């Protein structure tokens, strides 16, 4: 095993232990939390090292980089996640490559995904991205508009809404991030209570390298971890 492989193996083990501990603190089964390894800033060697230790859920935030890595990695268990802003003109090429689109941040994007999926007679699982930090520089729906748009979104027959995705405010740490995760969970619970047919609210994609333990404590079902897996730093 190379030095790179050993370092990533050690880091993945450590992160999984942290996931287990955070799940136990919140009275949950660690199997209810999925680790998505974010490969945004790394190359093929790092991706292959992740596969060697059983990290098969991989996340990319740039469509072009996603396409490149999907073409380079051939493994029957790999599931790619689109976690960054997706422009509508890149939807058609992206959809066949991914298991889940986390970053659906507008009705127009959802409509485009629905149209493209309809051409291939498939249903695309998606999450609705919420700008829970109310940051003008970030993409995402506001917490107020999602309940109003859900009936329209439910009418899109070729997408399957599975939950919400969000991020803490820039500059947050594992302590200050908590309030944003609480907001997202409470919004998810509210939307679940509305009970619109065709809309599932089971997934909460929240938490990154510096705050994923806090996110799990507040209900995250998916955490998106990158830097910590490769450098060991939060």
C-alpha positions in Angstrom: 0.0 0.0 0.0 1.4 3.4 -1.0 1.7 6.3 1.4 -1.3 8.0 -0.3 -3.4 4.9 0.1 -2.5 4.5 3.7 -3.2 8.1 4.6 -6.6 8.0 2.9 -7.4 4.7 4.5 -6.6 6.0 7.9 -8.6 9.2 7.4 -11.6 7.3 6.1 -11.5 5.0 9.2 -11.3 8.1 11.5 -14.2 9.8 9.7 -16.3 6.7 9.9 -15.6 6.4 13.6 -16.6 10.1 14.1 -19.9 9.4 12.2 -20.6 6.4 14.4 -19.9 8.4 17.6 -22.1 11.3 16.4 -24.9 9.0 15.5 -24.7 7.3 18.9 -24.8 10.7 20.7 -28.1 11.5 18.8 -29.6 8.1 19.5 -29.4 7.0 15.9 -28.0 4.0 14.0 -24.8 5.0 12.1 -26.2 3.1 9.1 -28.7 5.8 8.7 -25.9 8.3 7.7 -24.3 8.1 4.3 -20.8 9.4 3.7 -20.3 11.1 0.4 -16.6 11.6 -0.3 -16.2 14.9 -2.1 -13.5 14.6 -4.8 -13.6 18.2 -6.0 -9.9 19.0 -5.4 -8.3 15.6 -6.0 -7.3 13.5 -8.9 -7.8 9.9 -10.0 -5.2 8.4 -7.6 -7.2 9.7 -4.6 -10.5 8.5 -6.0 -9.1 5.0 -6.5 -7.7 5.0 -3.0 -11.3 5.8 -1.7 -12.6 2.9 -3.7 -10.0 0.6 -2.1 -11.4 1.3 1.3 -15.1 1.0 0.3 -16.0 4.6 -0.2 -18.4 4.2 -3.2 -20.5 7.4 -2.8 -18.6 10.1 -4.5 -19.5 13.8 -4.8 -18.5 16.4 -7.4 -19.5 20.1 -7.5 -18.4 20.9 -11.0 -20.2 19.1 -13.9 -17.2 19.1 -16.2 -15.0 17.5 -13.5 -17.8 15.0 -12.8 -18.0 14.0 -16.4 -14.2 13.5 -16.6 -14.0 11.3 -13.5 -17.1 9.3 -14.4 -15.3 8.4 -17.7 -12.1 7.6 -15.9 -13.5 5.4 -13.1 -15.0 2.1 -13.9 -16.4 0.3 -10.8 -19.8 -1.3 -10.5 -20.5 0.0 -7.0 -19.6 3.7 -7.5 -22.5 6.1 -7.2 -21.8 9.7 -8.1 -23.6 12.7 -6.5 -23.9 16.1 -8.0 -23.5 18.5 -5.1 -22.6 21.8 -6.7 -24.5 24.4 -8.8 -25.8 22.8 -11.9 -26.4 25.0 -14.9 -29.4 24.1 -17.0 -27.3 23.7 -20.2 -25.3 20.9 -18.4 -28.3 18.9 -17.2 -28.6 16.5 -20.1 -25.0 15.3 -19.9 -25.0 15.1 -16.1 -28.2 13.2 -15.4 -27.0 9.7 -16.7 -23.9 10.0 -14.6 -25.4 10.6 -11.2 -27.4 8.7 -8.5 -28.7 11.9 -6.8 -28.7 15.6 -7.6 -28.3 17.4 -4.2 -28.2 21.0 -5.5 -31.6 21.7 -7.1 -31.7 25.4 -6.4 -34.5 26.7 -8.6 -37.8 25.8 -10.1 -36.4 26.4 -13.6 -33.6 23.8 -12.9 -36.1 21.3 -11.7 -38.3 21.8 -14.8 -35.2 21.3 -17.0 -34.3 18.1 -15.2 -37.9 16.9 -15.5 -37.9 17.6 -19.2 -34.6 15.9 -19.9 -35.5 12.9 -17.7 -38.8 12.6 -19.6 -36.9 12.2 -22.9 -35.2 9.1 -21.5 -38.3 7.9 -19.7 -36.6 7.8 -16.3 -37.1 9.3 -12.9 -34.3 11.4 -11.3 -33.9 11.5 -7.5 -33.2 15.1 -6.3 -32.8 17.2 -3.2 -34.0 20.7 -2.9 -31.2 23.1 -1.9 -32.2 25.6 0.7 -30.2 28.8 1.3 -30.7 28.3 5.0 -27.9 30.8 5.9 -29.8 33.5 3.8 -26.5 34.3 2.1 -27.0 36.4 -1.0 -23.9 34.8 -2.5 -25.2 31.3 -2.2 -27.7 29.4 -4.4 -30.8 27.8 -3.1 -34.5 28.3 -2.3 -35.5 30.4 0.6 -37.1 28.7 3.5 -40.3 30.6 2.8 -40.8 29.8 -0.8 -40.4 26.0 -0.7 -43.8 25.4 0.9 -45.4 27.5 -1.7 -43.7 25.8 -4.6 -44.1 22.2 -3.4 -47.4 21.6 -5.2 -45.9 22.8 -8.5 -42.8 20.7 -7.9 -44.9 17.7 -7.1 -46.4 18.0 -10.6 -43.1 17.3 -12.2 -43.5 13.6 -13.0 -39.9 12.7 -13.9 -38.2 13.8 -10.7 -38.4 12.3 -7.2 -37.9 14.8 -4.4 -36.2 12.9 -1.5 -35.4 15.7 0.9 -33.3 18.9 1.4 -29.7 20.0 1.1 -28.1 22.9 2.8 -24.9 24.5 4.2 -24.0 26.5 7.2 -23.0 30.1 6.7 -19.5 30.9 5.6 -17.1 31.1 8.5 -19.1 28.8 10.7 -17.5 26.2 12.8 -18.9 23.0 14.4 -20.5 25.1 17.1 -22.0 28.0 15.2 -23.1 25.8 12.3 -25.7 24.0 14.6 -28.4 26.7 14.3 -28.4 26.3 10.5 -28.7 22.6 10.7 -31.6 22.9 13.1 -33.3 25.3 10.7 -33.0 22.9 7.9 -34.2 19.9 9.9 -37.2 21.9 11.2 -38.1 23.0 7.6 -37.9 19.3 6.5 -40.1 18.3 9.4 -42.6 21.0 8.5 -42.7 20.0 4.8 -43.1 16.4 5.8 -46.1 17.4 7.9 -47.7 19.1 4.9 -47.9 15.7 3.3 -47.9 16.6 -0.4 -48.3 13.4 -2.5 -45.2 12.6 -4.5 -42.9 14.5 -2.2 -40.7 12.6 0.1 -38.7 14.4 2.9 -36.5 11.6 4.2 -33.1 12.9 3.3 -31.1 15.7 4.9 -27.8 16.4 3.1 -25.9 18.7 5.4 -22.5 18.8 7.1 -19.0 19.0 5.6 -15.5 18.4 6.9 -15.6 21.0 9.6 -19.1 20.4 11.0 -20.4 17.0 9.9 -20.6 15.6 13.4 -22.8 18.5 14.4 -24.9 17.9 11.3 -25.4 14.3 12.3 -26.5 15.2 15.8 -29.1 17.5 14.2 -30.4 14.8 11.8 -28.2 14.6 8.7 -28.7 11.5 6.7 -26.0 12.4 4.2 -22.7 14.2 5.0 -20.4 15.6 2.3 -16.8 15.3 3.4 -13.8 16.2 1.3 -10.7 17.8 2.9 -10.7 15.6 6.0 -10.5 12.5 3.9 -7.4 13.6 2.1 -5.4 15.7 4.4 -6.9 14.7 7.8 -7.7 18.4 8.6 -11.2 19.8 9.2 
